[in-house]
Amino acid sequence: MRPHPEVAPLFIATWITLGIASVWFLYFDRNIARKKRLLPVFIIGSGALFAMFVFLISGDLRVMGMVVPAVVLISFLNLRIIRICSSCGRTINSGLVRKSGILLQVRG
């Protein structure tokens, strides 16, 4: 497939929109059930969109050999690290920092 660099402005606009939506969704929306239901969809959907845009812009399947494993790993880590507090609805981002074998919880 031939590359389509003209897709780059759409890529940038999509990421700006996703950034605004994620700030609203993670920090301002207090509906706990909706957050818990849509967080995995948001993470996996963002990863799939990124991989699709990389393929459209590059047009090379060899690039996808590096992009797809990276997107899968990042999405997996985000699904494991980002949590929603059941009582207050805040986003909890438990960091990967370990101190004496205990995972530190960082409020987000």
Helices and strands as residue ranges (DSSP letters): G 5-7, H 8-23, I 24-28, H 32-58, H 61-81, E 82-84, E 91-93, E 98-99, E 102-103
